[in-house]
Amino acid sequence: MSGEAPNHVYYRACEGAWSCDFELEISDPAAFRACPMGWLDRQRVTSMVRWARLTGPFVFATTVDYASRGARGEVVHTARMAKFGATFLRSTEVLTLDANGRDFTLRGEQRFWPTGRWRSRSFAGHGRVDETATRATYDFEWFGTRMRQTTIRHDLGVDIYQESPWSRGTQRLRRVAVLPAQ
């Protein structure tokens, strides 16, 4: 695998810690009601949306580790969503960069509050980095539906646009020296 392939260049450039406000809206209430989502997950999503409206956005903090495993074609990504000092979502994924230089797969574990001692849920997906190594598109399962995520890397950070049949979100990640404690 070439370290100059677009998928390697993209994740190497994204190495480090990032943070932003988490923005999510239920864009199609009928599709949300029809989604094959469990009761507790439905409460989690509606709580995130309502709490953000009432008290401001959740903090979304993430890390990308290309340095430790990139030569083997793997990237470790973590994410945490928090509010009022409590973690509501935590996930860790390993992205496997395809030898074709553009594609990748991801496998990870997500933990949502409240679930006992943070019982985890596995998830998987795939994606592709464009030839300029500035844009990646992901497709993965999120709360019982398929999420399409597009990321655009630029001088100020990484903008994330997420869309499912029932939701839409935008995250504007900016580099941080240390992840927020919240």
C-alpha positions in Angstrom: 0.0 0.0 0.0 1.4 3.4 -0.9 1.5 6.1 1.7 0.8 8.5 -1.1 -2.6 6.9 -2.1 -5.5 9.3 -1.5 -6.9 7.2 1.4 -3.6 7.4 3.2 -3.0 11.1 2.5 -6.5 11.9 3.7 -6.3 10.1 7.1 -2.7 11.2 7.7 -3.8 14.8 7.2 -6.7 14.2 9.7 -4.3 12.8 12.4 -5.0 14.4 15.8 -7.8 15.6 18.1 -10.8 17.5 16.9 -13.9 19.0 18.5 -17.1 20.9 17.6 -20.8 21.3 18.5 -22.9 18.4 17.5 -25.9 19.4 15.3 -28.6 17.0 14.5 -32.2 17.5 13.3 -35.0 15.1 12.6 -35.7 16.2 9.0 -38.5 13.8 8.3 -40.7 12.9 11.3 -42.7 10.3 9.3 -39.6 8.5 8.3 -38.3 8.7 11.9 -41.5 7.1 13.2 -41.3 4.4 10.5 -37.6 3.5 11.1 -37.1 0.1 12.7 -35.5 1.5 15.8 -35.9 0.2 19.3 -37.8 2.3 21.9 -34.7 3.2 23.9 -32.8 4.3 20.8 -35.8 6.4 19.7 -35.7 8.1 23.2 -32.0 8.7 22.8 -32.4 10.5 19.5 -35.3 12.6 20.5 -33.6 13.5 23.8 -30.5 14.6 21.9 -32.5 16.9 19.6 -34.7 18.3 22.4 -31.9 18.9 24.9 -29.8 20.6 22.3 -32.7 23.0 21.5 -33.2 23.8 25.2 -29.7 23.9 26.5 -27.4 24.3 23.5 -25.5 21.7 21.5 -23.7 18.6 22.7 -19.9 18.6 22.4 -18.6 16.2 19.8 -14.9 15.2 20.3 -13.0 12.9 18.1 -9.5 11.6 17.4 -7.8 10.1 14.4 -4.7 7.9 14.8 -3.0 7.2 11.5 0.6 7.3 12.9 0.5 4.0 14.9 -1.1 1.7 12.3 -1.2 3.6 9.0 1.8 1.8 7.5 -0.3 -1.4 7.9 -3.3 0.3 6.3 -5.3 0.9 9.4 -6.6 4.0 11.1 -8.1 4.2 14.6 -10.9 6.7 15.1 -12.7 7.5 18.4 -15.7 9.7 19.0 -17.4 11.0 22.1 -20.5 13.1 22.5 -21.0 14.8 25.9 -23.2 17.3 27.7 -23.1 18.5 31.3 -19.9 16.5 32.0 -21.7 13.2 31.1 -20.8 11.0 28.1 -23.9 10.1 26.0 -22.1 8.3 23.1 -18.6 6.8 22.8 -17.3 4.8 19.8 -14.1 3.4 18.5 -13.6 2.3 14.9 -10.8 0.8 12.9 -10.8 1.9 9.3 -9.0 -0.5 7.0 -7.6 1.3 3.9 -8.0 -0.7 0.7 -4.9 -1.3 -1.5 -6.8 0.4 -4.4 -5.9 3.7 -2.7 -9.4 5.0 -2.5 -11.8 2.7 -0.6 -11.9 1.7 3.1 -14.0 -0.4 5.4 -14.8 0.4 9.0 -15.7 -1.8 12.0 -16.4 -0.5 15.4 -18.2 -0.5 18.7 -20.6 2.1 19.9 -21.8 2.7 23.5 -24.8 4.8 24.2 -26.1 6.1 27.5 -28.0 4.6 29.4 -27.2 0.9 29.0 -26.1 -0.8 32.1 -22.3 -0.8 32.2 -22.0 0.7 28.7 -23.0 -2.4 26.8 -21.5 -2.0 23.3 -23.0 -2.4 19.9 -21.0 -3.4 16.9 -21.4 -1.6 13.6 -19.7 -1.6 10.2 -19.6 0.4 7.0 -17.5 1.4 4.0 -16.5 4.4 2.1 -14.3 6.1 -0.4 -11.8 9.0 -0.5 -11.7 11.1 -3.6 -8.7 11.5 -5.8 -7.8 14.9 -4.2 -7.7 13.3 -0.7 -9.9 16.2 0.6 -13.3 14.5 0.6 -14.5 11.1 2.0 -17.9 9.5 1.7 -19.0 7.0 4.3 -22.0 4.6 4.5 -22.8 3.0 7.8 -25.6 1.9 10.2 -26.7 4.4 12.8 -29.7 3.9 15.1 -31.3 1.3 12.9 -30.9 3.0 9.5 -28.2 3.8 7.0 -26.3 7.0 7.4 -24.5 8.7 4.5 -21.7 10.9 5.7 -19.6 13.2 3.6 -16.5 14.8 5.0 -14.6 17.7 3.4 -11.1 18.5 4.7 -9.9 22.1 4.3 -7.5 24.6 5.9 -9.8 25.3 8.8 -10.7 21.7 9.7 -13.1 19.0 8.5 -16.8 19.6 7.8 -19.1 16.6 8.2 -22.5 16.4 6.5 -24.6 13.5 7.7 -27.9 12.4 6.2 -30.3 9.4 6.9 -33.8 8.9 5.7 -35.0 10.8 8.8 -32.2 13.0 9.9 -29.7 15.6 8.9 -26.6 16.9 10.7 -23.6 19.1 10.2 -20.5 19.1 12.3 -17.6 21.5 11.8 -14.6 19.9 13.4 -11.6 22.1 14.3 -8.3 20.9 15.7 -7.8 21.0 19.4 -4.6 20.6 21.5 -6.5 18.6 24.1 -10.0 17.2 23.9 -12.6 19.0 26.0 -13.3 17.5 29.4 -17.0 17.8 28.9 
